[in-house]
Structures are given as C-alpha cells and as structure tokens.
Amino acid sequence: MPYTPMQLAEAFIHTGELADALDALNQQLDAHPGDDAARRLRIGVLLRRASDDYLHQALADFDHLARVSADDEVLRSVILERLQNLDGALEAMTRALAINPGDDRLTERNLHLLIAQNKIDAALELVRTQERTWRWLQWEGDLLVMSGDDMMATARYGLALAQMNERYTADDRFITPIRARLLLTRGDAYRRLGDIGQAEKHYIAAGKLIPTDPMIAFNRGLLAVQRGSIADALKFCGKGFSEASAALRTEMEIVLRGDDRYAELARQLIG
C-alpha cells in the first residue's frame, strides 16, 4: 500500500530531508487545501528552510488557516521578527494575547519585542498590569534600569527579593541563580547611584550564591575605583577578567573604556 503524502512528509521531516518533506506537503495541500494540520506542518518546514523567500511563503500560509490559534500568532511573530518586521511581530503577539489573555509566556514575548523596539514606557505599562509577583517585579526593575531610574529599580528588586525569601528556602537550587542575579542587578543600580556600601553588600551576597561568576569580582573592582582604591580595583577586576569568557571579556573592556573614571584601571589592566 503506497504511503500518503502526509506520511511521507512526516518521515522526511524525521530524517531531516526538508526539501522532500516540502514536496510531499505541497502535494497534500494541492489535493486538500483545507488541511490545517498539513498547512501548519508546512509552515514549520518553511521556517526551518530559513531563507527570506521561504519565510514569506510561510506567512502566506497563515492566511489560509481556518482558525488561527495563539500559537499560530506566536509563530507568525517569530517569522516576522526574522524578517526584521518588528512592528508586524508585535501586532501578531497582540493578537495572540487577545486570543489567550493572561498567558505569561505570551506576555514575556511581547515584552521582548517592545524592548527590541526601545518602547520601554509601553513595556513598563504592560508589566505594571501583571500580578505583583517577584517575576514581574524583577522585570519592572530591569525596565526601570533601562529607563535610567536606578533608585526606583532598587525598590522593585528589593520587593522581588523579599517575596523570593518568603517563598523559597535558602538552599533551593532552582531559585539560587535568580536570587543571585537580583542581588547583582540591585548592586549594580546602587553602584551607579554611588551608594558604595549597599552595592558592596549586594555583590558579596551574590558572590556567596554563585562564587564562580566573573562579573561579581569585576563589578567589585569598579566599586573599588569609586572608593579610590586602584589596588583593590586591579585585584578584583583582574580576577574577573582572567576568569571571563572571550565574549564577556569584550563586554568588560567596553565598560572600562567607556567611562573616564576607569581610564587608569583600563590602562593598567588591559593596556
């Protein structure tokens, strides 16, 4: 008994033969244009083919679905984002949220797209409509940092940390890196505000949770510059610099060379 085009398509997808899978799906949809399962499968194959022509073909397929789901709109937004159409991607996510309001996954994707377009005020407005849990408080803190409001960001990070401390034990492995990240970002905000004591306190607490993170030592070095101790700055930044990946080291160099306060540290550390 011969295989159906759908059976062939699924077999070809399984073996990674995407061109053959696409041929089989084309046959299926030529014969059954109302087959939404085949059309969604073809969208997935076209997305994996990656070229702009295939991505545009995938977009056209969405218009032939009998019923568009929230997941369809998410996938459409991914394709539009790959095509550099961020406005279209955001519109697709707005439709996804209209279909499935209150879905945290959709809301976070919406946030990423707003941030990609530097629409920080709109992102803040969206976050502030969410439940006031540590997750959304952390997001609000991040967005406040992006908007330049470090003082308010420290307050939001503080609320997020307080909630986490109430909800989770100190040795909860899942939450440890998130708690450390909150301590680190709050410490960064205090450092930018010039509150050396609070910044140091938060960096030390973060270091106890993730002692291998090179950014903690590096940031303590930046703090040492603000204290006026170039010797401590070289010790801490040197440790962070030596333990960082190549990509992270590049980021550190950008920080050092981008602020006149760190000019002498940069000269001694990297030349």
N, C-alpha and C positions, 0 to 999 in steps of 0.2 A: 504494500500500500504506500503510495507516494506521500512525502511529508507536505504539510500545508506551508504556505509562506510564513505564517506566524511561528510555526515550529522551527523552520529553517532560520528565521531571524533570531530567535532566542538561542539557538545552537551557535550561530555565528557570533552573537554578542558574547556568549560564554567563552568562546575561543579567541576573542579579540579581533575577529575578521569583520571590521566595521563596514567596509565597502560592500561586502556581500550581504551583511545584515540590512544595510540601507536598500539594496536592490530588492530584497525579499519584502521589506516593509512597503516599498513603493508599489510592488505587485499587490500586496494585501489592500492598500488604500485605494489603488485604482479600481479594484473589484468591490471594495466595501468602504466608501468614503466616510461613512458614519461610524466607523470602528474607532471609538475614542481611545481604547487601550492600545491599538496599533499606532495611533497618532502620537500618543504620549511616549510610546517606545521610540518612535522615530525622532521626536524632539530630543530625547536623551542621547540617541546616536549622533544626531547632528551637532549637539552640544560637545560631544567628545571629539568630533572631527575638527572642531576649534576654529577653522578659518572664518573670516567675516561672511563669506557667501553662504556657508552652511548655517551660521548663526542667524542670518536674515531669513533663510528658509525655515528655521525652527520658529522664529517669531510669527511667520505667516501661518504655521500650523495651529498656533493658539487660537486664531480667529475662526477655525473650523471645528473647535470643540463644542459639543452640545451644551456642556455645563462646565464652566471654569471654576476650579476649586482654589482655595487659599494657597495650596502647594503649587498649583499651576502658576499663580501670580508671583510667588517667590521665585520659581524657576525662570519666569519671564524677566523678573528684575535682575537676576544673575546674568542672563544673556545681554540685557540692555546695558548693564554695567560693563561687561566685557567689550561692548561696542562703544564705550565711552559716553553713553547716553544716560547720564546720572539723573536728569530730570525725569526721563521715562522710567528709569528703575525705581525712583521714589514714588511715582504715580502708581506703578504696579504694586508696590508694598502698601500704599494707602488703600488700594482695592483689596489686598489680602487681609488687612486689618478690619476692613468693613465686613468681609465675609466671616472672619473669625476674630472678633474683638477680644481683647484681654489676653491674647496669646503672647507670653513673654518672649518667645523665640522670634516672633514676627516684629515685636516692638524693638528688640535689640538690633535686628537687621535694619529697621527703619532708622534707628539712631546712627548706625554706622554710615548709612547713606547721607544723612543730614550732616554728619561731621565731615564726610568726604567733600561736601559742597560748602563747608565752612559756615553752615547755618546753625551756629551754636545757640542762639537765642531760641530758635524753633526746637532744637534738641532739648534744651532745658525745660521748655514749656511741656514737651512730651513727657519727660522724666517726672516732672512735678505732678502729673496726673496719675502716676502709678502709686501703688501701695507703698507706704513709707517703711520698707524693709531695708536691711543692710545692703542688699544687692543694688537697689535703686538709689540709696543714699550714696553709695560708692560711685555710681555713675554721675550723680549730681556733683559730687566733689570733683571728679575728673573734668566735667564740663565747666565748672567754675574756674578751675585752673586754666583751662583753655581760654576762658574769657578774661583772665587776668585778676580774678578775685580770690587771691590766696587766703585771705582772712576767713571769708565765708566757707571756702573749701575745707579749711582745718576743722570747722564746726561740723560739717557734714561727714567728714571722715571720722571725727570723734563719735558721732552718733552711730555710724556704721560699726565701729569697733565695739562700742558699748553693747549694741544688740548682739554682735557675734559672741562677746564674752558671756552674755546671759544665756545664749542658746547652745553654745558648744563648749566642750571641755578643753583644757589647755593642751591636751595631748591628741586632739582629733587630727589625724593625718590629712584628711581631706581638706580641712579648713586652714591648716597651718600656712601654706603658701599664700592664701588670700589674705589672712591676717597680717602676714609679713609684708605683703605688697601695700596694704593700707597704712601700716606703720611707716613704710619707706616713703610713700607719696605724701603722707602728712608731714613727715620730717622734711621732705623737700620744700613743701609750702612754708613751713616755719623758717627754713634756711633762707628762702627768698625774702621773707618778711624781716629777716635779721634777728630772729629770736633764737640765738645760738643754743641756749640751754634746752629749750623744748626740742629743737632739731636733734641735738646730740642724744637726748633721752630716747627719742623715737628710733634713731639709727641703731643705737645699742640694742634696743628691744628687738628690732627687726633682725639684727645680726645673730641674736641668740636663737632665733627660729630658723634662719637659713644662713648659716655661717659661711657657706661657700659662694654666696652671691658677691661678685666683684664690685657691683655698683655701690654696695653699702660702704666698703672701705674707701672707694673713690669719693663718694659724697662726704664722708667724714673728713677726707682731705680738703675738699672745697671749704668745708666748715672751718677747718684749721686756718685757712687763709684769712677768713673773716675774723678769726681770733688773733691774727697777726703772727702765727707760728708757722714759718715756712718749713721748718724741720719736720714738724708733725704732718704738714701737708704732703711733703715728699714721701714720708713713711707710709701714710695711708693711700695716697693716690698711686704711689709706686706699687704697692701690693695689689690694688685693684687692677692697675694697668697690666701687670705681669700675669694675672690670672684670667684676664678677659679674652674672649674670642676676638678674631681679627675684626669682625663687624662691630662688636661692642667697643673695641679699642678705637676704631674710627670715630664712633659717636663721642667717646671721651675726648678725643683730640678736638673735635668740633666745639665742645663745651669749653675746653681750656683756651682755645684760640679765639673764641667768640666773645670773651669778656676780659676787659683790661685788668680787672682785679687779679686774674690768674696768669698774667703775662710772664712774671718771673717763675712761677711754678711750671708753666709750659716750657720755658727756656731750659730749666734745669732737668725736667723730666723727659722731654722729647726733642729738645734742641731747636 
